[in-house]
């Protein structure tokens, strides 16, 4: 429910955390070598290729779906520029995210960042012709002749669309194929499909308060040599609401965690099967905060259990 100031509890909590973030400008006082170490983003390798990707990417659902006016596009442009400037790469979108593909395509073209980014989108259509048409629309909206990853969205007509994606990969138009879900009711079918089909990436929902995918899907991806992209890392906003008004536990410093966003994200990327997590970011400040999860130490197994117990007790 919105507060008197018009913010939901989750957004108000995130705003308060961002206000307390240390200024990145303080890094300028560090020696050059220390600055480089501080700035470096942790990476994980895509099993099928060995390509290294920074472990925090950018999701575009909701925030990018209806931006059309200059004043709406400006903060998104600043977000993308800040994201790339810090060495992050993966930007995830989909035809079903309103106008997000077109907005991303416009911003990438205007900033000339295409060669520095890993662009991922999805196909969510039934039938070969409908799938091909949607894919061609994605190339057009994203203003690129090649894409890094296209995934079958929520298992829709999987066999047909995967056949098309494999043809596109063989032709050099895409580099990776994948499957996505964000619903636990699809997990059984998703697991069966992962066992039957070989793809480069899977994308699943996983969060500190939504750990079911960690029981079977993430270990299976590791065993099958599939990279894992995680969506909905903040539990659809529930996590920020749960910790609103609470200080970080002192032991969060043991894994270089300085905000609740980093607490939630570091939990995810500390899972050995996870390749990259894709929180939504529509402000440059969110980039600074979220990319902090890709720096410094990550929680070990004992700390992960402690984090779970902490959140479960709220």
C-alpha positions as CSV (number, residue, x, y, z in Angstrom):
1,X,0.0,0.0,0.0
2,X,1.4,3.5,-0.9
3,X,2.6,5.7,2.0
4,X,1.5,9.3,2.4
5,X,4.5,10.3,0.4
6,X,3.3,8.2,-2.5
7,X,6.0,5.5,-2.2
8,X,5.4,1.8,-1.6
9,X,7.2,0.4,1.5
10,X,9.6,-1.4,-0.8
11,X,10.5,1.7,-2.8
12,X,10.7,3.9,0.4
13,X,13.1,1.3,2.0
14,X,15.3,1.3,-1.2
15,X,15.4,5.1,-1.2
16,X,16.5,5.2,2.4
17,X,19.2,2.6,1.7
18,X,20.5,4.5,-1.3
19,X,20.7,7.7,0.8
20,X,23.1,5.9,3.2
21,X,25.4,4.5,0.4
22,X,29.0,5.7,0.6
23,X,29.8,8.1,-2.2
24,X,31.7,6.3,-5.0
25,X,33.8,9.5,-5.3
26,X,35.6,8.5,-2.1
27,X,37.3,5.8,-4.2
28,X,39.3,8.5,-5.8
29,X,41.4,8.8,-2.7
30,X,42.7,5.2,-3.0
31,X,46.0,4.3,-4.6
32,X,45.6,3.3,-8.3
33,X,46.1,-0.4,-7.6
34,X,43.6,-0.4,-4.7
35,X,41.1,1.5,-6.9
36,X,41.4,-1.1,-9.6
37,X,40.8,-3.9,-7.1
38,X,37.8,-2.1,-5.6
39,X,36.3,-1.4,-9.0
40,X,36.7,-4.9,-10.5
41,X,33.4,-6.8,-10.8
42,X,33.4,-10.5,-10.0
43,X,32.6,-12.7,-13.0
44,X,31.4,-16.3,-13.7
45,X,32.0,-18.3,-16.9
46,X,29.3,-19.5,-19.2
47,X,29.8,-23.3,-19.1
48,X,29.2,-23.9,-22.8
49,X,31.8,-21.3,-24.0
50,X,34.0,-20.2,-21.1
51,X,33.0,-16.6,-21.7
52,X,33.2,-14.6,-18.4
53,X,30.3,-12.4,-17.4
54,X,30.0,-10.0,-14.5
55,X,27.7,-11.6,-11.9
56,X,25.2,-8.7,-11.8
57,X,23.3,-7.7,-14.9
58,X,20.3,-5.4,-15.6
59,X,16.7,-6.3,-15.9
60,X,14.3,-4.2,-17.9
61,X,10.8,-5.5,-16.9
62,X,8.4,-2.7,-15.8
63,X,10.9,0.2,-15.5
64,X,11.6,0.4,-19.3
65,X,8.2,-0.6,-20.6
66,X,6.5,2.8,-21.1
67,X,9.3,5.4,-21.2
68,X,8.7,7.6,-24.2
69,X,9.3,11.3,-23.2
70,X,12.8,12.8,-22.9
71,X,12.4,13.3,-19.2
72,X,11.5,9.6,-18.8
73,X,14.4,8.4,-21.0
74,X,17.1,10.5,-19.5
75,X,17.4,8.6,-16.2
76,X,17.4,5.3,-18.1
77,X,20.1,6.5,-20.4
78,X,22.2,7.6,-17.3
79,X,21.6,4.2,-15.8
80,X,22.8,2.3,-18.8
81,X,25.9,4.5,-19.2
82,X,26.7,4.1,-15.5
83,X,26.2,0.3,-15.8
84,X,28.6,0.0,-18.7
85,X,31.1,2.4,-17.3
86,X,31.6,0.1,-14.3
87,X,32.2,-2.9,-16.5
88,X,28.8,-4.6,-16.2
89,X,27.5,-6.2,-19.4
90,X,24.3,-8.2,-19.5
91,X,21.0,-6.5,-20.2
92,X,17.9,-8.6,-20.2
93,X,14.6,-7.8,-21.9
94,X,11.7,-9.4,-23.7
95,X,8.9,-8.6,-26.2
96,X,6.4,-9.1,-23.4
97,X,7.9,-6.2,-21.4
98,X,5.8,-3.5,-23.1
99,X,8.1,-1.2,-25.0
100,X,11.2,-2.2,-23.2
101,X,13.0,-3.7,-26.2
102,X,12.5,-0.6,-28.2
103,X,13.6,1.6,-25.3
104,X,16.7,-0.5,-24.8
105,X,17.4,-0.4,-28.5
106,X,17.1,3.3,-28.6
107,X,19.3,3.9,-25.6
108,X,22.0,1.5,-26.7
109,X,22.1,3.1,-30.2
110,X,22.3,6.6,-28.7
111,X,25.0,5.7,-26.3
112,X,26.9,3.6,-28.8
113,X,27.3,0.9,-26.2
114,X,26.4,-2.2,-28.3
115,X,29.9,-3.7,-28.5
116,X,30.3,-3.4,-24.7
117,X,26.9,-5.1,-23.8
118,X,25.5,-8.6,-23.7
119,X,22.0,-8.3,-25.0
120,X,19.5,-11.0,-24.1
121,X,15.8,-11.3,-25.0
122,X,13.2,-13.9,-25.4
123,X,10.7,-15.5,-27.8
124,X,7.2,-16.1,-26.4
125,X,5.1,-17.2,-29.3
126,X,3.3,-20.3,-30.6
127,X,4.1,-21.7,-34.0
128,X,7.2,-21.4,-36.2
129,X,6.1,-18.4,-38.2
130,X,4.8,-16.5,-35.3
131,X,8.1,-17.2,-33.4
132,X,10.2,-16.0,-36.4
133,X,8.1,-12.9,-36.8
134,X,8.6,-12.0,-33.1
135,X,12.3,-12.7,-33.2
136,X,12.7,-10.5,-36.3
137,X,10.8,-7.7,-34.5
138,X,13.2,-8.1,-31.5
139,X,16.2,-7.6,-33.8
140,X,14.5,-4.5,-35.3
141,X,13.5,-3.0,-31.9
142,X,16.9,-3.7,-30.4
143,X,18.6,-2.2,-33.5
144,X,21.2,-4.9,-33.9
145,X,22.1,-7.5,-36.5
146,X,23.0,-10.0,-33.9
147,X,22.0,-10.9,-30.3
148,X,23.9,-12.6,-27.6
149,X,21.0,-14.7,-26.2
150,X,17.4,-15.5,-27.1
151,X,15.5,-17.8,-24.7
152,X,12.2,-19.5,-25.0
153,X,10.0,-17.6,-22.6
154,X,8.1,-19.5,-20.0
155,X,8.3,-22.8,-22.0
156,X,5.9,-21.5,-24.7
157,X,6.0,-24.0,-27.6
158,X,9.5,-25.0,-26.5
159,X,10.4,-27.6,-29.1
160,X,9.3,-25.4,-32.1
161,X,11.0,-22.3,-30.8
162,X,14.2,-24.0,-29.8
163,X,14.5,-25.5,-33.3
164,X,14.4,-21.9,-34.7
165,X,16.9,-20.6,-32.1
166,X,19.3,-23.4,-33.0
167,X,19.1,-22.4,-36.7
168,X,19.8,-18.8,-35.8
169,X,22.7,-19.8,-33.7
170,X,24.1,-21.9,-36.5
171,X,23.7,-18.9,-38.8
172,X,25.6,-16.7,-36.4
173,X,22.7,-14.4,-35.6
174,X,22.6,-15.3,-32.0
175,X,25.4,-16.7,-29.8
176,X,23.4,-18.6,-27.1
177,X,20.0,-20.3,-26.6
178,X,18.0,-20.6,-23.4
179,X,14.9,-21.3,-21.5
180,X,13.1,-19.1,-18.9
181,X,10.5,-19.4,-16.2
182,X,9.4,-17.2,-13.3
183,X,6.7,-19.5,-11.8
184,X,7.1,-22.4,-9.4
185,X,4.1,-24.1,-11.0
186,X,6.3,-24.6,-14.1
187,X,9.3,-26.1,-12.2
188,X,8.4,-29.8,-12.9
189,X,8.0,-29.2,-16.6
190,X,11.1,-26.9,-16.6
191,X,13.2,-29.7,-15.0
192,X,12.0,-32.2,-17.5
193,X,12.8,-29.9,-20.4
194,X,16.3,-29.2,-19.0
195,X,17.0,-32.9,-18.9
196,X,15.7,-33.4,-22.5
197,X,17.1,-30.3,-24.2
198,X,20.6,-28.9,-24.2
199,X,20.7,-25.1,-24.0
200,X,23.3,-22.6,-23.0
201,X,21.3,-20.6,-20.4
202,X,18.3,-21.1,-18.1
203,X,16.6,-18.2,-16.4
204,X,14.7,-18.8,-13.1
205,X,13.2,-16.9,-10.2
206,X,15.3,-17.3,-7.0
207,X,15.6,-15.1,-4.0
208,X,16.4,-15.2,-0.3
209,X,12.7,-15.7,0.4
210,X,12.0,-17.8,-2.7
211,X,14.5,-20.6,-2.6
212,X,12.7,-23.5,-4.3
213,X,14.7,-23.3,-7.5
214,X,17.8,-23.9,-5.5
215,X,16.7,-27.4,-4.5
216,X,16.6,-29.0,-8.0
217,X,16.8,-26.5,-10.9
218,X,20.1,-24.8,-10.0
219,X,22.0,-28.1,-9.2
220,X,20.6,-29.6,-12.4
221,X,21.8,-26.6,-14.5
222,X,25.3,-27.0,-13.0
223,X,25.3,-30.7,-13.8
224,X,24.0,-30.1,-17.4
225,X,26.6,-27.3,-18.0
226,X,24.0,-24.5,-18.3
227,X,24.6,-20.9,-17.2
228,X,22.0,-19.6,-14.8
229,X,20.4,-16.2,-14.9
230,X,18.3,-15.2,-11.9
231,X,15.2,-13.0,-12.2
232,X,13.0,-11.5,-9.4
233,X,16.0,-11.4,-6.9
234,X,14.2,-9.1,-4.5
235,X,11.2,-11.5,-4.1
236,X,8.8,-9.2,-6.0
237,X,9.5,-6.5,-3.5
238,X,8.7,-8.5,-0.4
239,X,12.2,-8.6,0.9
240,X,12.6,-4.8,1.1
241,X,9.3,-4.5,2.8
242,X,10.3,-7.2,5.4
243,X,13.5,-5.3,6.3
244,X,12.2,-1.8,6.2
245,X,13.5,0.2,9.2
246,X,16.0,-2.5,10.2
247,X,19.7,-2.0,10.2
248,X,22.0,-4.5,8.5
249,X,23.3,-7.2,10.9
250,X,26.8,-6.4,11.9
251,X,28.0,-9.7,10.4
252,X,27.1,-8.5,6.9
253,X,30.4,-6.7,6.9
254,X,32.1,-10.1,6.9
255,X,31.2,-10.5,3.2
256,X,31.6,-6.8,2.2
257,X,27.9,-6.0,2.2
258,X,26.9,-2.4,2.7
259,X,23.1,-2.3,1.9
260,X,20.1,-4.6,1.9
261,X,20.1,-4.8,-1.9
262,X,23.6,-6.2,-1.7
263,X,22.6,-8.5,1.1
264,X,19.9,-10.0,-1.1
265,X,22.0,-10.1,-4.3
266,X,25.1,-11.5,-2.7
267,X,23.0,-14.4,-1.3
268,X,22.0,-15.3,-4.8
269,X,25.4,-15.0,-6.6
270,X,27.1,-16.9,-3.8
271,X,25.2,-20.0,-5.1
272,X,27.9,-21.9,-7.1
273,X,25.5,-22.6,-10.0
274,X,24.4,-18.9,-10.5
275,X,26.1,-17.1,-13.4
276,X,24.4,-13.7,-13.2
277,X,21.5,-12.0,-11.4
278,X,19.4,-9.4,-13.2
279,X,17.8,-6.8,-10.7
280,X,15.8,-4.1,-12.3
281,X,17.6,-0.7,-12.4
282,X,16.2,2.5,-13.6
283,X,18.4,5.0,-11.7
284,X,22.2,5.4,-11.7
285,X,22.1,5.1,-7.9
286,X,20.6,1.7,-8.2
287,X,23.5,0.7,-10.4
288,X,26.0,1.8,-7.8
289,X,24.2,-0.1,-5.1
290,X,23.5,-3.3,-7.0
291,X,27.0,-3.6,-8.6
292,X,28.4,-3.5,-5.1
293,X,27.1,-7.1,-4.8
294,X,29.6,-8.0,-7.6
295,X,32.6,-6.7,-5.5
296,X,34.4,-8.1,-2.5
297,X,33.8,-11.3,-0.6
298,X,30.7,-13.5,-1.0
299,X,28.9,-15.4,1.7
300,X,30.2,-18.9,2.4
301,X,27.8,-21.9,3.0
302,X,27.5,-21.3,6.7
303,X,26.8,-17.6,6.2
304,X,24.2,-18.4,3.5
305,X,22.4,-20.5,6.2
306,X,22.6,-17.7,8.6
307,X,21.1,-15.3,6.0
308,X,18.2,-17.7,5.4
309,X,17.5,-18.0,9.1
310,X,17.6,-14.3,9.5
311,X,15.0,-13.6,6.8
312,X,12.8,-16.6,7.8
313,X,12.5,-15.1,11.3
314,X,11.1,-11.8,10.1
